[in-house]
Amino acid sequence: MIDKDRLEHAFKEILEALGDDVNREGLIDTPRRAAEMYLEQFEGMNYTNDEIAEMFNKSFDEDYLTDSKNVVVVKDIDIFSHCEHHLALMYDMTVDIAYVPSGKVIGLSKLARIADMCAKRLQLQERIGNDIMYCVQKITGSKDICVRIEGCHSCVTARGIKKRSKTVTVSSIGNINMEVFR
């Protein structure tokens, strides 16, 4: 579990290391506020992928309307994450998830919740896609899943090369045609 007290102390140390006065009016509560923000933004670090799948395991048995010839696609799920190499924000991210049901369909809002929770960790964009795919497979039993993620990385835009760009990653298993995302 995330240790809020240690985070608060660490943020105070960072402010002091930056040469600022942690007792000035604008910074008095900053370590506490920053620690609370991190508790929220890194909530996913408290859970394994198996625990996330269990948390959002609201699925329904397939029927004649949702047989395995259909593809379920949810597009443009907005998320953000933090790069594990620089602790930098990954932003303007969208996730597209497609799967072919295999006996079960998952509640649509649960796909967004899974994407959000998998992103709330120190991450790599590629791993977020794999984590989402794992959870969807665990819940639905589908053998055909594709997760496409597009986003900006502040470790590229705000430091180093300082160029705005988009990174696209695709994680997939089975037989899903990328055309489903068009």
C-alpha positions in Angstrom: 0.0 0.0 0.0 1.1 3.6 -0.6 2.5 5.2 2.5 1.0 8.7 2.7 3.1 9.9 5.6 6.3 8.9 3.8 5.1 10.7 0.6 4.3 13.8 2.6 7.8 13.8 4.1 9.4 13.1 0.7 7.6 16.1 -0.8 8.8 18.3 2.0 12.4 17.1 1.3 12.0 17.8 -2.4 10.8 21.3 -1.8 13.8 21.9 0.5 16.1 20.4 -2.0 14.8 22.8 -4.6 15.9 25.6 -2.2 12.4 26.8 -1.3 11.1 27.6 2.2 8.5 25.0 3.2 7.2 27.3 5.9 6.2 30.1 3.5 2.4 30.5 3.2 2.1 29.1 -0.3 3.9 25.9 0.6 2.8 25.1 4.1 0.2 22.5 3.0 1.8 21.5 -0.3 3.5 18.3 1.0 0.1 17.1 2.3 -1.8 18.1 -0.9 0.9 16.5 -3.1 0.8 13.3 -1.1 -3.0 13.2 -1.4 -2.7 13.8 -5.1 -0.3 10.9 -5.5 -2.6 8.6 -3.5 -5.2 9.3 -6.1 -3.0 9.3 -9.2 -1.2 6.1 -8.3 -4.1 4.1 -6.8 -3.5 1.3 -9.3 -0.2 0.5 -7.6 -2.2 -0.9 -4.7 -3.6 -3.7 -6.8 -2.4 -6.6 -9.0 -3.9 -7.1 -12.4 -5.8 -10.1 -11.0 -7.2 -7.9 -8.2 -8.2 -5.3 -10.8 -9.9 -8.0 -12.9 -11.8 -9.2 -9.8 -12.8 -5.6 -8.9 -14.4 -5.0 -12.2 -15.7 -8.5 -13.0 -19.2 -7.6 -14.0 -19.9 -9.7 -17.0 -23.0 -11.2 -18.6 -23.4 -14.5 -20.3 -23.6 -14.3 -24.1 -26.9 -14.8 -25.8 -28.0 -15.1 -29.4 -27.6 -11.3 -29.8 -23.9 -11.4 -28.6 -22.6 -14.5 -30.2 -18.9 -14.9 -30.9 -19.2 -13.5 -34.4 -19.5 -10.0 -33.0 -16.7 -7.7 -31.9 -17.2 -5.4 -29.0 -15.3 -2.1 -29.4 -15.1 0.8 -26.9 -13.1 3.8 -28.2 -11.6 7.0 -26.9 -11.4 6.1 -23.2 -9.4 9.0 -21.7 -6.6 8.1 -19.2 -3.3 9.5 -18.0 -0.3 7.8 -16.4 3.2 8.5 -15.2 6.4 7.3 -17.0 8.3 5.0 -14.7 11.6 6.4 -16.1 11.1 10.1 -15.2 7.9 10.1 -13.1 6.7 12.4 -16.0 3.1 12.7 -17.0 1.8 10.7 -19.9 -1.2 12.8 -21.0 -3.9 13.3 -23.7 -4.1 9.5 -23.8 -6.9 7.5 -25.3 -7.5 3.8 -25.1 -9.5 1.8 -27.6 -10.4 -1.8 -26.6 -11.8 -4.5 -28.9 -12.6 -8.1 -28.1 -14.6 -11.0 -29.4 -16.9 -12.4 -26.7 -16.2 -16.0 -25.7 -19.2 -16.8 -23.5 -19.2 -13.6 -21.6 -19.5 -9.9 -22.3 -18.2 -7.3 -19.8 -20.1 -4.2 -18.7 -19.0 -1.4 -21.0 -18.2 1.0 -18.1 -16.0 -1.7 -16.6 -13.6 -1.5 -19.6 -13.1 2.2 -18.9 -12.6 1.5 -15.2 -10.0 -1.2 -16.0 -8.1 1.1 -18.3 -8.1 3.9 -15.7 -6.9 1.6 -12.9 -4.2 0.0 -15.0 -2.9 3.5 -15.9 -2.7 4.7 -12.3 0.7 3.2 -11.8 4.3 4.0 -12.7 4.0 2.7 -16.2 5.2 2.2 -19.7 2.6 2.8 -22.4 3.2 -0.7 -23.8 2.6 -2.2 -20.3 -0.7 -0.4 -19.8 -2.0 -2.1 -23.0 -0.8 -5.5 -21.9 -2.3 -5.0 -18.4 -5.7 -4.0 -19.8 -5.6 -6.9 -22.2 -4.8 -9.3 -19.3 -7.8 -8.0 -17.3 -10.2 -8.2 -20.2 -9.1 -11.7 -21.0 -9.4 -12.9 -17.4 -12.9 -11.5 -17.1 -14.3 -12.5 -20.5 -12.2 -15.6 -21.4 -11.8 -14.0 -24.9 -8.9 -15.2 -27.0 -9.3 -12.2 -29.4 -8.4 -8.9 -27.8 -6.8 -5.7 -29.0 -5.9 -2.6 -27.0 -4.7 0.5 -28.9 -3.3 3.5 -26.9 -2.3 6.9 -28.2 -0.8 9.6 -26.0 1.7 12.3 -25.3 4.7 12.0 -23.0 5.9 15.0 -21.0 9.3 13.3 -20.8 9.5 14.0 -24.5 7.5 17.3 -24.7 8.8 19.1 -21.6 12.4 17.9 -21.3 15.1 16.4 -23.5 14.1 17.0 -27.2 11.1 19.1 -26.2 9.0 18.1 -29.2 5.3 17.4 -29.2 4.5 14.0 -30.5 2.1 11.2 -30.1 3.1 7.6 -29.2 0.8 4.8 -30.4 1.0 1.3 -29.0 -1.0 -1.8 -29.9 -1.3 -4.9 -27.7 -3.2 -7.8 -29.1 -3.8 -11.5 -29.0 -5.8 -13.7 -31.3 -7.5 -12.4 -34.5 -8.7 -8.9 -34.3 -8.4 -6.7 -37.4 -7.2 -3.2 -36.6 -10.0 -1.9 -38.9 -12.4 -2.3 -36.0 -10.9 1.0 -34.6 -11.7 3.1 -37.7 
